[in-house]
């Protein structure tokens, strides 16, 4: 290893490690404040909180790595330029590209590590964190009995303590309402002058030893003969032990298999499988809608691609059942239409003249022969071929019945179409989110390499080291990246842009910026030349005067 490479690595690694830890701390604190309402007051152990923070730290690595690369690259090149070491390298014939080469290898390693975390570690960490947070959110707050306040942490009990000793054990003027059997009409009330409370050694039970008190019980009214009795029981006691089970305050572990289907807990291969499955579901749903429409229109053919499978959508029955139901409705309506045609007289044509394949039905031929063979019996005033539609051959009453049946079919088609569109929108939105999550794993890794070509040239141009200017410059570009990421995710979920393109837009915007800054730094040119800017403004003012 050459001295230059050793110098750049030893100069780059310590700032990178420090900035990485600072970025992780800031991001973890942001997450902690987000979940503080769910964690506070639950009596969680120290190691459980450390476990939650460790899981969240793993999931924040792809976000902290780009920021650390950006800040450390600005600091290293800024320090070299501020001490004129960068000028000495260039005067010796060493280009900026050669100076940045060790940092490029380091950024490439950070990019590979970022993708490894996104693809292998983060799905497991998100699964653990999600299941633990679900258990914590369901857990009751830690038991706390304060004086002068009713406490209802125990299911079916309301406890009031009048006075509590400083040791937290001895209590006075205790009132307990027992509503565990309230559904059966049994109510109980316990009043005691004094007592003490403590938990068992194993922490499984909470005991209240009450002294000098009364218990009032009101049971369900019972009928005896013609009169009704309302029993009331009063019991005096000198000592009473009331035991409460603390198992409801313990953290119950939920089966993690229930959370594995979430897209943030899937690897790239599992995401690709989920995307393919969603694509098949969307196609199946579209064909199901098309087949449903084909049951109402004779000129549409049924697509038999998925007739042998099962539709797993919850918004409607499978295609086979839909088709069978629609066919049954059509079959049930035929006798009614035939009856109306029989009662309509010789000028009526049965409803079954509409053929499924678009060819003339045998009933049309039979009707035509009937009209042509018996001209005295027919009640039409012109040849059959001159009618615009067979609908005109029916009587007014039959036409009204056909119109009502057509309106019913239209309402059914409209309702089914709206339900299908809602189902398709949900499936397509889920597919977009899965595609965006898949491509984000790659784009978050690539941005580590792009930020190197933004931070290093900016440090060489600004010529300021330390933490002041580098952090200010880095925050500007990092905020631009975050804003673009959030904006692109939103427009992808609204189907404005393809999800894959939206995931790569932040990299596509920042890459030309990094290329421009690198060219500027290699040519030792200023980022903004005030002389050229002044000349340009003078030209514009002269043109306005002319």
GILINLIN-V750856 format. One record per helix or strand. SS is the DSSP state (h for helix, s for strand). FROM is the first residue (numbers start at 1). LEN is the number of residues. If there is no record, write none. Layout:
BEGIN
SS,FROM,LEN ; SS,FROM,LEN
END
This chain:
BEGIN
h,3,32 ; h,36,4 ; h,46,14 ; h,61,22 ; h,85,7 ; h,96,43 ; s,147,1 ; s,150,2 ; s,157,8 ; s,170,9 ; h,182,3 ; s,187,13 ; s,205,14 ; s,222,3 ; s,227,3 ; s,232,14 ; h,247,3 ; h,256,4 ; h,263,3 ; h,268,27 ; h,319,25 ; h,351,3 ; h,362,12 ; h,384,3 ; h,390,4 ; h,396,67 ; h,468,26 ; h,499,24 ; h,530,16
END
